[in-house]
Amino acid sequence: MTDTPGLNLAGFSEWLSEAHPDLVGASPTATLIAGGRSNLTYRVDGPRVPLIVRRPPLGHVLASAHDMGREHRVIGALAGSGVPVPPVVDLVDDTEAARVTGTPFFVMHVVDGVVLASPRQNAEYTASGLHGLGLEFAATLARLHTLDAASVGLADFGRPDGYLERQLRTWRRQLEASRSRDLPELDRLQERLEERMPPAGDIRSGIVHGDYRLDNAIIAGPADAPRIAAILDWEMATLGDPLVDLGMLGMYWNIASLAPDAVGLTRSAVDPAAGYPEFDELVDHYAEAARIRTPDLTWYRAFAAYKLAVILEGIHYRYRQGQTLGDGFDRIGQLVEPLASTGLAHATDSTTTNTGV
């Protein structure tokens, strides 16, 4: 039972025997499948069925980020809602006992399928299959945004009023807590976002995922008809302005065009030449599924660039402190300035449409 950093397998085995004896099998082994950029995710094999363990990143955990309880709650609430999520097993606060992670953690069942994160994976699917998958991805987001939060027990999951103002304050606070160098363009972008915030009366509310992109989904099904088996990484979920999710999706959908020389850091499976729809088509399909007019995403595209830049600056800070797990973190800081420039371009150009990064 060799330990993976951040997860004590002997402690996990003891906990599983006590809390979920029906899941006990062979001695567990663990593989880190996502680390450093968000919560750490481990696949644990050996129990009767394979399990997923999620915990906060190592070190420099900001107070308002990486809330295991919120992520566990929203995934559990969405079970059976039409928004596909993994089945949850348990939520544990291990802060005092320090037997498994020394932090809160939660456990889920593994969902069979693949995560599309690289263009080479597209060869496994037909062009029409990938086109349909992209449209389903947009429709799934619309389904989330039109879901009545109270009907799934999430009426108190956030405060929609003042959501955008709080978002800007939160990410300013995150940036200040992770600041280790001068970033004048990023500071100018935040000022521009504050100046041009959408009027409160024009904002609708719904459940917001917070990091909605293709590589946060598990894909299953045949080559000509792949489908979304589960949406992952709900750590930023809340109640707020749904167009924040759509703006983030636009950035990630075309992120491969951002700083192409930052090898590997902007990798994405999305490639219209392989069959994926262009982002314009995604937006139209989303609007039709959500029964709204096609939205103006100018501000939201700028905010998406700002938010990701702040997240990556936090990772850059943790890398400098020796507190990250995973590959590529020595270069992650290279993306912050291009993101800030992209955000400023969106925030400055009032004619920005739903194309590009």
Phi and psi in degrees as a GROMACS rama.xvg file:
@    title "Ramachandran Plot"
@    xaxis  label "Phi"
@    yaxis  label "Psi"
@TYPE xy
-64.2245  130.433  THR-2
-76.3495  143.541  ASP-3
-96.2245  138.729  THR-4
-50.9289  130.74  PRO-5
92.8938  -6.07507  GLY-6
-141.752  116.281  LEU-7
-89.4371  107.424  ASN-8
-69.7843  -34.0769  LEU-9
-63.2434  -43.3164  ALA-10
-65.4628  -38.2412  GLY-11
-63.5754  -42.3024  PHE-12
-60.9396  -43.2444  SER-13
-63.5589  -45.0751  GLU-14
-60.9896  -44.5852  TRP-15
-62.5629  -39.5894  LEU-16
-62.5253  -36.9545  SER-17
-80.0757  -44.3959  GLU-18
-90.0528  -32.7377  ALA-19
-141.169  66.1012  HIS-20
-60.1103  -23.5339  PRO-21
-68.0456  -15.8718  ASP-22
-99.3278  -3.1087  LEU-23
-69.1753  136.908  VAL-24
-139.911  -122.355  GLY-25
-82.144  173.53  ALA-26
-58.635  134.446  SER-27
-77.507  148.576  PRO-28
-125.225  152.288  THR-29
-130.868  146.956  ALA-30
-129.141  127.991  THR-31
-74.1952  117.831  LEU-32
-107.959  -11.5248  ILE-33
-156.917  131.155  ALA-34
-153.877  146.725  GLY-35
92.4121  -45.333  GLY-36
-80.4138  -24.9378  ARG-37
-149.015  -148.94  SER-38
-62.4299  149.444  ASN-39
-78.5139  136.887  LEU-40
-124.255  126.151  THR-41
-120.504  140.817  TYR-42
-96.5601  127.442  ARG-43
-113.204  117.464  VAL-44
-106.134  155.078  ASP-45
120.707  -44.7129  GLY-46
-59.2694  171.316  PRO-47
-54.5462  -35.9236  ARG-48
-129.464  149.479  VAL-49
-64.5793  145.475  PRO-50
-126.751  159.455  LEU-51
-114.111  133.093  ILE-52
-115.282  131.341  VAL-53
-118.915  134.729  ARG-54
-144.363  162.95  ARG-55
-65.9135  162.197  PRO-56
-66.2638  163.618  PRO-57
-75.9496  124.089  LEU-58
72.4332  158.781  GLY-59
47.1724  49.7129  HIS-60
-88.8862  111.29  VAL-61
-70.7783  147.142  LEU-62
-58.7623  -36.9333  ALA-63
-92.9577  1.81692  SER-64
-109.807  162.832  ALA-65
61.1031  43.5812  HIS-66
-84.1832  104.188  ASP-67
-63.4608  -38.2097  MET-68
-63.1571  -41.7083  GLY-69
-66.58  -43.6597  ARG-70
-64.0003  -43.6232  GLU-71
-61.9416  -42.1787  HIS-72
-64.2964  -46.2325  ARG-73
-68.5426  -38.0467  VAL-74
-64.0043  -43.4688  ILE-75
-63.5218  -38.5359  GLY-76
-67.8428  -32.1823  ALA-77
-83.5302  -6.21947  LEU-78
-57.8305  125.36  ALA-79
81.3077  6.09777  GLY-80
-87.1458  -10.8137  SER-81
99.3732  -13.3593  GLY-82
-96.9148  113.924  VAL-83
-71.2455  128.07  PRO-84
-138.871  158.541  VAL-85
-69.4325  147.655  PRO-86
-68.6534  131.195  PRO-87
-89.0338  151.967  VAL-88
-109.62  -50.875  VAL-89
-168.137  158.603  ASP-90
-122.929  131.523  LEU-91
-133.135  133.415  VAL-92
-96.9205  102.243  ASP-93
-100.412  17.8177  ASP-94
-61.491  -46.6348  THR-95
-81.9635  -45.1629  GLU-96
-68.564  -34.4402  ALA-97
49.8273  43.7411  ALA-98
-92.3903  -32.2077  ARG-99
-115.029  -55.3592  VAL-100
-127.6  -20.5527  THR-101
76.0941  11.9396  GLY-102
-142.183  170.763  THR-103
-61.8805  145.366  PRO-104
-148.112  160.247  PHE-105
-136.829  161.193  PHE-106
-123.673  137.775  VAL-107
-132.026  163.671  MET-108
-76.7135  150.801  HIS-109
-74.2341  137.127  VAL-110
-104.143  124.631  VAL-111
-67.7224  139.145  ASP-112
147.721  -167.121  GLY-113
-128.192  156.593  VAL-114
-104.528  120.448  VAL-115
-83.6285  107.676  LEU-116
-129.774  -2.07372  ALA-117
-141.388  141.06  SER-118
-56.5143  -30.0761  PRO-119
-64.0693  -24.8494  ARG-120
-69.8934  -20.2432  GLN-121
-64.333  -23.3684  ASN-122
-62.9956  -18.3855  ALA-123
-78.9442  -5.29134  GLU-124
-130.063  156.65  TYR-125
-79.2973  160.327  THR-126
-62.0928  -41.2332  ALA-127
-67.1532  -33.8113  SER-128
-64.2211  -42.9423  GLY-129
-69.59  -34.4554  LEU-130
-64.1898  -45.9914  HIS-131
-64.5777  -36.7551  GLY-132
-62.511  -43.1152  LEU-133
-60.5657  -42.7039  GLY-134
-67.2673  -37.8643  LEU-135
-63.6254  -35.997  GLU-136
-63.0301  -41.5245  PHE-137
-67.2796  -41.8391  ALA-138
-66.2878  -34.1661  ALA-139
-65.7232  -38.7335  THR-140
-64.2098  -41.8088  LEU-141
-62.2843  -38.1434  ALA-142
-62.2803  -42.808  ARG-143
-60.7743  -45.6827  LEU-144
-71.2536  -24.1181  HIS-145
-97.5897  0.410392  THR-146
-70.8285  135.676  LEU-147
-74.2527  113.045  ASP-148
-59.841  -37.5654  ALA-149
-65.1296  -31.9203  ALA-150
-69.028  -19.358  SER-151
-112.84  15.5418  VAL-152
79.5878  23.2551  GLY-153
-116.505  24.4355  LEU-154
-60.1301  -30.1075  ALA-155
-104.875  21.9376  ASP-156
-77.3642  -12.9694  PHE-157
-173.046  179.064  GLY-158
-119.952  99.8215  ARG-159
-60.3048  -36.4149  PRO-160
-64.0035  128.705  ASP-161
74.4695  16.7532  GLY-162
-59.151  -47.3979  TYR-163
-66.1335  -40.5081  LEU-164
-61.0128  -43.1168  GLU-165
-66.29  -36.4699  ARG-166
-59.4615  -45.8768  GLN-167
-64.6673  -40.1581  LEU-168
-63.7585  -41.9131  ARG-169
-61.1767  -47.3802  THR-170
-74.0599  -27.11  TRP-171
-64.3132  -42.9226  ARG-172
-63.9229  -41.7028  ARG-173
-61.4844  -41.5688  GLN-174
-64.8764  -44.4181  LEU-175
-63.8673  -36.3144  GLU-176
-70.6515  -19.4224  ALA-177
-113.375  8.52113  SER-178
-72.5998  126.58  ARG-179
-135.514  4.92221  SER-180
-160.809  166.645  ARG-181
-79.2136  132.516  ASP-182
-135.105  71.1429  LEU-183
-61.6392  -37.6295  PRO-184
-67.5776  -36.9481  GLU-185
-66.2075  -38.6129  LEU-186
-64.997  -40.8864  ASP-187
-65.1507  -37.4203  ARG-188
-62.166  -43.4752  LEU-189
-62.4729  -41.255  GLN-190
-60.5564  -42.2338  GLU-191
-65.3561  -39.3313  ARG-192
-64.1594  -39.532  LEU-193
-65.9739  -36.5718  GLU-194
-71.4747  -31.0306  GLU-195
-115.877  27.5101  ARG-196
-62.5707  138.433  MET-197
-58.2164  143.043  PRO-198
-59.2481  140.616  PRO-199
-57.6149  -34.3539  ALA-200
-68.9502  -16.373  GLY-201
-93.5298  -0.518159  ASP-202
-100.157  127.964  ILE-203
-95.5984  170.75  ARG-204
-128.071  156.682  SER-205
-175.569  -175.121  GLY-206
-77.321  124.616  ILE-207
-107.037  129.584  VAL-208
-71.7856  -48.4782  HIS-209
99.4224  -18.3883  GLY-210
-155.055  50.5509  ASP-211
-82.4485  109.739  TYR-212
-152.662  163.586  ARG-213
-60.8745  -37.0202  LEU-214
-81.5029  10.5146  ASP-215
-107.719  30.2528  ASN-216
-135.834  148.503  ALA-217
-100.097  129.578  ILE-218
-110.273  133.416  ILE-219
-132.736  172.063  ALA-220
103.963  173.378  GLY-221
-74.6988  170.86  PRO-222
-60.2503  -35.4395  ALA-223
-93.5618  -1.8749  ASP-224
-151.42  56.4572  ALA-225
-65.6175  152.68  PRO-226
-138.187  164.399  ARG-227
-86.2203  116.751  ILE-228
-90.1235  -28.9525  ALA-229
-165.508  143.79  ALA-230
-98.306  133.218  ILE-231
-112.378  177.2  LEU-232
56.9426  70.9661  ASP-233
-98.2203  19.9358  TRP-234
-66.4509  -20.6581  GLU-235
-103.342  8.21238  MET-236
-65.1941  146.917  ALA-237
-166.94  -173.022  THR-238
-100.283  132.105  LEU-239
-177.918  -151.762  GLY-240
-84.2036  113.783  ASP-241
-61.7837  -25.2414  PRO-242
-66.9148  -16.1196  LEU-243
-61.223  -41.6253  VAL-244
-63.0069  -41.3746  ASP-245
-68.381  -37.145  LEU-246
-63.8207  -42.284  GLY-247
-63.7586  -41.3906  MET-248
-60.2278  -39.7297  LEU-249
-62.0387  -40.2945  GLY-250
-65.5909  -48.1642  MET-251
-68.263  -31.5231  TYR-252
-61.9259  -30.9901  TRP-253
-120.663  24.0788  ASN-254
-68.6326  -19.3934  ILE-255
-62.5172  -20.3369  ALA-256
-85.0692  -5.74227  SER-257
-90.2834  124.281  LEU-258
45.3522  62.8684  ALA-259
-57.9613  -22.0033  PRO-260
-78.4519  -9.24506  ASP-261
-81.058  74.8194  ALA-262
-52.3931  124.72  VAL-263
84.547  -21.8746  GLY-264
-81.3494  -22.2881  LEU-265
-112.428  25.9835  THR-266
-66.8749  138.005  ARG-267
-151.614  146.651  SER-268
-74.7073  -20.9612  ALA-269
-66.2881  122.553  VAL-270
-152.771  106.86  ASP-271
-54.681  -28.8314  PRO-272
-65.3409  -23.3903  ALA-273
-86.4818  -10.1098  ALA-274
128.905  -18.2664  GLY-275
-60.022  144.116  TYR-276
-67.2319  153.94  PRO-277
-68.727  159.439  GLU-278
-63.5184  -34.4512  PHE-279
-53.0804  -44.5516  ASP-280
-67.2981  -37.7143  GLU-281
-59.0638  -45.0439  LEU-282
-62.7539  -44.1263  VAL-283
-61.716  -42.4863  ASP-284
-66.8979  -40.4999  HIS-285
-59.182  -48.1727  TYR-286
-61.494  -40.9621  ALA-287
-63.8383  -44.0208  GLU-288
-67.8914  -34.0511  ALA-289
-86.4283  -7.67983  ALA-290
60.6648  48.6954  ARG-291
-131.469  167.585  ILE-292
-72.3849  153.695  ARG-293
-57.9751  121.557  THR-294
-81.1165  154.984  PRO-295
-83.7382  115.832  ASP-296
-103.086  13.76  LEU-297
-51.5196  -56.9803  THR-298
-64.9027  -39.3862  TRP-299
-69.7603  -32.475  TYR-300
-68.7631  -38.4942  ARG-301
-65.7006  -42.2081  ALA-302
-64.7831  -38.3191  PHE-303
-59.2472  -43.7644  ALA-304
-64.2769  -40.8049  ALA-305
-63.5919  -47.9717  TYR-306
-60.3398  -46.2905  LYS-307
-66.117  -37.3403  LEU-308
-60.6364  -41.7661  ALA-309
-67.136  -41.2643  VAL-310
-59.9109  -45.8313  ILE-311
-68.8574  -31.5192  LEU-312
-66.652  -35.1478  GLU-313
-64.1632  -39.6648  GLY-314
-66.4868  -41.5654  ILE-315
-58.133  -42.343  HIS-316
-61.5207  -46.9594  TYR-317
-64.5285  -35.7004  ARG-318
-61.277  -43.7942  TYR-319
-64.8988  -25.0403  ARG-320
-90.9939  -0.478245  GLN-321
71.4442  34.145  GLY-322
-121.245  30.7315  GLN-323
-120.666  153.075  THR-324
-120.637  133.463  LEU-325
124.937  174.773  GLY-326
-97.6652  153.052  ASP-327
89.3036  -1.31215  GLY-328
-74.7321  -13.9458  PHE-329
-70.0389  -18.5519  ASP-330
-113.6  -0.0275278  ARG-331
-62.5728  -31.2504  ILE-332
-65.0385  -17.8877  GLY-333
-64.3881  -22.3464  GLN-334
-86.8563  -13.0317  LEU-335
-65.4585  -47.9027  VAL-336
-66.9362  -43.8928  GLU-337
-59.462  -37.0257  PRO-338
-65.2302  -43.0558  LEU-339
-60.9507  -42.2699  ALA-340
-63.9141  -42.0941  SER-341
-62.1368  -44.3486  THR-342
-62.2578  -41.6076  GLY-343
-63.0367  -37.5837  LEU-344
-62.275  -43.0488  ALA-345
-66.5964  -43.8717  HIS-346
-69.1541  -26.0564  ALA-347
-86.0242  -34.3373  THR-348
-92.2703  102.78  ASP-349
-70.4982  -9.50559  SER-350
-97.2909  8.0103  THR-351
-54.5448  134.896  THR-352
-108.772  -166.91  THR-353
-88.5081  30.9777  ASN-354
-116.224  161.954  THR-355
78.2175  -175.525  GLY-356
